[in-house]
Amino acid sequence: MIVKPITSIIEIVLEKYDLSEVGNYSLKNGYIWISFINNLSISVSLYSLVLFYIATYEKLHPHKPIIKFLCVKSIIFFSYWQQCLFNMLQAMGVTSHTSAVRVLNVVICGELVLAAVA
């Protein structure tokens, strides 16, 4: 929650000075480092969710929190990795940036509807 806005601002600044290009995984490019930091942050958040679930399992067991827990985990996990996938497709020239963003937004909206129902 804190890391993503900070890395987004850094990425905007880096792109302005041509130090970051979406989908360019060169070690000299800022994009790979921003992706690494975001990936690390998401991994820590998922690990923290698992620890929270384990710590509160007995108290929350009557409320059957596993579905809610899996919904939150899946939203975090899938939205990040889908973005990485669409960035790679864009970098390979399979799709344009505009169409990749549009398709990604539609997919995420669909997933959020399913998560809300669950």
Secondary structure, 3 states (H helix, E strand, C coil): CCHHHHHHHHHHHHHHCCCCCCCCCCCCCHHHHHHHHHHHHHHHHHHHHHHHHHHHHHHHHHHCCHHHHHHHHHHHHHHHHHHHHHHHHHHCCCCCHHHHHHHHHHHHHHHHHHHHHC
